[in-house]
């Protein structure tokens, strides 16, 4: 049987092959493979620390490694935070139905026309919107034909692909996720970091150290107030800078069904709906990765799910086992062995 020491040793010895000076280097698999001007960084980047993380079981820390209190960029893990803010919008009645067209609530040029006008909130949340347009100087074309995972062939990334009807095709597209973020801010009429802090992070006892950075050109005026929209990752800089310990508290809230210390923070059933497989991609829910058929993590239970970001950032949750595992800057081949050891504790 593995010991906590075994888990810590594995994680510390399995650092992702990414530079630590992220503020100077092209981002691997992101701006590194994009031609100018598409690769222009629009938000701040920061040097990163080393591998760190922790494992919670039944809400208690059973092992930690590295410096889990260090705040680092977490890349696309931020997308899963957007899914939780969407749940808050549902709770507040700002979204009556996920299957409503977005332009029913937010009319405007972004959703003009028959194609974009058919896009629903569910389409945006499941990466199936097929939205066509440009946001913050980045066209959706940047991420067409994008592939993820080991052996991904991104030789056609950024090339034309005929769009399908919204809901008919799944594609991991950061421009479209950034559009969702802007739409949520327009619903709340306040910057999303304020909503997240007030409604989620402060109530669960997160530190005040985390930040969420936007782009230099992602400001809009809402009710006469200048606000910055934040991205669902750090593809072009910006994004969420947060500690593993705060990630773990967030993950525990999801594991506990959106309830913390007897107080419901998310609509009943929301944490189940975010991990319901998307019809056109059963490995993905609403901005969370799933383990359908145990295809993603062979050592993990099929009902496990995770928030995943580039650079080896992950919040992995096993509901029946009551486990939350947070790892930062870990090499992808080490994730399955790490999960296996965590399950055996």
C-alpha positions in Angstrom: 0.0 0.0 0.0 1.4 3.4 -1.0 2.2 6.0 1.7 1.6 9.7 1.6 5.4 10.0 1.1 5.1 7.9 -2.1 2.5 10.3 -3.6 4.6 13.3 -2.7 7.7 11.8 -4.1 6.0 10.8 -7.4 4.6 14.3 -7.9 7.8 16.1 -7.0 9.8 13.9 -9.4 7.3 14.3 -12.3 7.6 18.0 -13.2 6.1 19.0 -16.5 8.6 20.0 -19.2 7.6 23.7 -19.2 9.9 26.7 -18.6 9.6 28.3 -15.2 9.9 31.8 -16.6 6.5 31.8 -18.2 6.6 35.6 -18.4 9.4 35.4 -21.0 8.8 32.2 -23.0 6.2 31.4 -25.6 3.6 29.1 -24.0 4.1 25.5 -25.1 1.3 24.2 -27.3 -0.4 27.6 -27.2 1.3 30.8 -28.4 4.4 28.7 -29.3 2.5 27.2 -32.3 0.5 30.2 -33.4 1.7 32.6 -36.1 1.8 36.4 -35.5 -0.3 38.4 -34.9 -2.5 35.6 -33.4 0.2 34.7 -30.8 0.2 38.2 -29.3 0.0 38.0 -25.5 -2.7 40.4 -24.2 -2.6 39.7 -20.4 0.0 39.4 -17.7 2.1 36.3 -17.3 4.1 35.3 -14.3 7.1 33.0 -13.4 5.8 29.7 -12.0 6.9 27.6 -9.0 7.6 24.0 -8.8 5.3 21.0 -8.5 3.0 21.2 -5.6 -0.4 19.9 -4.5 -2.4 18.1 -2.0 -5.0 15.3 -1.5 -8.2 15.7 0.6 -10.2 12.7 1.8 -13.5 13.3 3.5 -12.5 17.0 3.6 -9.2 16.4 5.5 -5.7 16.9 4.1 -4.0 13.5 4.0 -0.9 14.6 2.1 0.6 17.7 0.5 3.8 18.4 -1.3 5.8 21.4 -2.6 4.3 24.8 -1.7 0.5 24.4 -2.0 0.1 28.0 -0.8 1.9 29.5 -3.7 -0.3 31.3 -6.2 0.4 30.4 -9.8 -1.5 30.7 -13.1 -3.8 27.7 -13.5 -4.6 28.0 -17.2 -7.8 26.3 -18.3 -8.8 25.2 -14.8 -10.3 28.7 -14.8 -12.9 27.4 -17.3 -14.4 25.2 -14.6 -14.7 28.2 -12.3 -16.8 29.8 -15.1 -19.1 26.8 -15.0 -19.7 27.5 -11.3 -20.4 31.2 -11.9 -23.0 30.1 -14.5 -24.6 28.1 -11.7 -24.7 31.3 -9.6 -26.4 33.1 -12.5 -29.0 30.3 -12.6 -29.5 30.6 -8.9 -30.1 34.3 -9.3 -32.6 33.8 -12.1 -30.3 35.5 -14.6 -30.4 32.4 -16.8 -33.9 31.0 -16.9 -33.0 28.0 -18.9 -29.6 26.7 -20.3 -31.5 25.9 -23.5 -32.5 29.5 -24.0 -30.8 31.3 -26.9 -28.2 33.7 -25.4 -29.6 36.6 -27.4 -32.9 36.2 -25.7 -31.3 37.8 -22.6 -28.3 39.5 -24.2 -29.3 40.9 -27.6 -26.4 42.4 -29.6 -24.1 42.0 -32.5 -22.2 39.0 -31.0 -25.3 36.8 -31.5 -26.8 38.4 -34.6 -27.8 36.2 -37.5 -29.3 32.8 -37.9 -26.2 30.9 -36.9 -24.9 32.8 -33.9 -28.5 33.6 -32.9 -29.2 29.9 -32.4 -26.5 29.5 -29.7 -27.7 28.7 -26.2 -26.1 28.9 -22.8 -25.7 25.2 -22.9 -23.8 25.4 -26.2 -21.3 27.9 -24.7 -20.9 25.8 -21.5 -20.2 22.5 -23.4 -17.9 23.8 -26.2 -20.5 23.1 -28.8 -21.5 26.6 -29.8 -19.6 26.8 -33.1 -19.8 30.6 -32.6 -18.2 32.6 -35.4 -16.7 36.0 -34.8 -13.8 37.9 -33.2 -13.3 38.9 -29.5 -10.5 41.0 -28.0 -8.7 40.9 -31.4 -8.8 37.0 -31.6 -11.0 35.4 -34.2 -12.6 32.0 -33.4 -10.6 30.7 -36.4 -7.5 30.6 -34.1 -8.7 27.4 -32.4 -10.6 25.7 -35.2 -9.2 22.2 -35.9 -7.4 22.3 -32.5 -6.6 19.0 -30.9 -5.7 18.1 -27.3 -3.9 15.4 -25.4 -0.9 13.1 -26.2 -0.1 12.9 -29.9 -2.4 15.8 -30.8 -1.9 16.9 -34.3 -2.3 20.7 -34.5 -0.9 21.1 -38.0 -4.3 22.3 -39.1 -5.0 24.5 -36.1 -6.2 27.9 -37.3 -7.3 26.7 -40.7 -10.8 27.0 -42.1 -13.3 24.3 -41.2 -16.9 24.6 -42.2 -19.0 25.3 -39.1 -21.8 23.0 -38.1 -25.1 23.9 -36.4 -24.7 24.9 -32.7 -24.8 21.8 -30.6 -23.7 19.4 -33.4 -19.9 19.7 -33.0 -17.4 19.8 -30.1 -14.3 21.9 -30.3 -12.0 23.2 -27.6 -12.0 26.9 -28.4 -10.6 29.6 -26.1 -12.2 32.5 -28.0 -15.7 31.0 -27.5 -15.0 30.4 -23.8 -13.9 34.0 -23.4 -17.2 35.0 -25.0 -19.0 33.0 -22.3 -17.1 34.9 -19.7 -18.1 38.3 -21.2 -21.7 37.2 -21.4 -21.7 36.2 -17.7 -20.3 39.5 -16.7 -23.0 41.3 -18.7 -25.6 39.2 -16.8 -24.2 40.1 -13.4 -23.4 43.7 -14.4 -20.2 43.3 -12.3 -16.7 41.9 -12.8 -16.6 38.1 -12.4 -13.8 38.1 -9.9 -16.0 40.1 -7.6 -18.9 37.7 -7.9 -16.6 34.7 -7.5 -15.1 36.1 -4.3 -18.3 37.2 -2.8 -20.5 34.2 -3.7 -18.0 31.3 -3.6 -14.4 31.9 -2.5 -15.0 33.9 0.7 -17.8 31.6 1.9 -15.6 28.5 1.5 -12.8 30.1 3.4 -10.4 30.6 0.5 -7.5 33.0 1.1 -7.7 36.5 -0.3 -4.5 35.9 -2.4 -6.0 34.6 -5.6 -6.5 37.0 -8.6 -8.1 36.8 -12.0 -6.5 38.9 -14.7 -8.0 40.1 -17.9 -6.5 41.4 -21.1 -5.3 44.9 -21.8 -8.1 45.3 -24.3 -10.9 43.4 -22.6 -12.6 46.4 -21.0 -16.3 47.2 -21.6 -18.6 49.8 -20.2 -21.6 48.4 -18.3 -24.1 50.9 -16.7 -21.5 53.6 -17.1 -18.8 51.6 -15.3 -15.6 50.4 -17.0 -15.1 46.7 -16.3 -12.5 44.2 -17.4 -13.7 40.8 -18.7 -11.5 37.9 -17.7 -10.5 34.9 -19.9 -11.2 31.2 -19.2 -7.5 30.5 -19.2 -4.1 31.9 -19.9 -3.8 31.1 -23.6 -2.9 34.7 -24.4 -1.9 35.7 -20.9 -4.0 36.8 -18.0 -6.3 34.2 -16.3 -6.6 32.9 -12.8 -3.6 33.0 -10.4 -4.4 30.8 -7.4 -2.9 28.4 -4.8 -3.4 24.6 -4.7 -5.0 25.0 -1.3 -7.7 27.3 -2.5 -8.2 24.9 -5.5 -8.8 22.1 -3.0 -11.4 24.1 -1.1 -13.2 24.8 -4.4 -13.0 21.2 -5.3 -14.4 20.2 -1.9 -17.4 22.5 -2.5 -18.1 20.7 -5.8 -17.7 17.3 -4.1 -20.2 18.4 -1.5 -22.8 19.2 -4.0 -22.4 23.0 -3.8 -23.0 23.1 0.0 -20.4 24.5 2.4 -20.9 24.3 6.2 -24.6 23.8 5.8 -25.0 26.7 3.4 -26.1 26.1 -0.2 -23.9 28.2 -2.6 -25.0 26.5 -5.8 -28.4 25.4 -7.1 -29.4 21.9 -6.1 -28.3 19.5 -8.8 -25.8 21.9 -10.4 -22.7 19.9 -9.5 -24.3 16.9 -11.1 -25.3 18.7 -14.3 -21.8 20.0 -14.9 -20.6 16.4 -15.2 -23.3 15.1 -17.4 -21.7 14.0 -20.7 -22.2 16.2 -23.7 -24.0 14.3 -26.5 -21.3 14.9 -29.1 -18.4 14.3 -26.7 -19.0 11.9 -23.8 -15.6 12.8 -22.3 -16.8 16.4 -21.5 -19.5 18.0 -19.4 -20.0 21.7 -18.8 -16.4 22.9 -18.7 -15.3 19.8 -16.8 -13.5 16.7 -18.1 -15.1 13.3 -17.5 -13.9 9.7 -17.2 -16.6 8.1 -19.3 -15.5 4.5 -20.0 -12.4 5.2 -17.9 -10.9 6.6 -21.0 -9.2 9.6 -19.4 -7.8 8.0 -16.2 -7.6 4.3 -16.4 -6.9 4.0 -12.7 -9.7 6.2 -11.6 -13.4 5.4 -11.2 -15.7 6.1 -14.1 -17.6 8.8 -12.2 -14.5 10.8 -11.5 -14.1 14.2 -13.2 -11.7 17.1 -13.3 -10.8 20.7 -14.1 -7.7 20.6 -16.2 -5.3 23.3 -17.4 -2.2 23.4 -19.6 1.1 22.9 -17.9 0.0 20.0 -15.7 -2.7 21.7 -13.6 -5.6 19.6 -12.3 -8.4 19.4 -9.7 -9.5 15.8 -9.8 -12.6 14.6 -7.9 -13.7 11.1 -7.0 -17.3 11.4 -5.6 -17.8 8.0 -4.1 -14.3 7.8 -2.6 -14.7 11.4 -1.3 -11.3 12.4 -2.7 -10.1 15.8 -4.1 -6.7 15.7 -5.6 -5.0 18.9 -6.7 -1.7 18.8 -8.6 0.3 21.6 -10.3 3.0 21.4 -12.9 2.8 17.6 -13.2 3.8 15.7 -16.3 0.7 14.1 -17.9 2.0 10.5 -17.8 2.3 10.8 -14.0 -1.4 11.7 -13.4 -2.8 8.2 -13.6 -0.2 6.7 -11.2 -0.8 9.7 -8.8 -4.6 9.0 -8.9 -3.9 5.3 -8.3 -1.8 6.0 -5.2 -4.4 8.5 -3.9 -7.2 6.0 -4.2 -5.1 3.4 -2.3 -4.5 5.6 0.8 
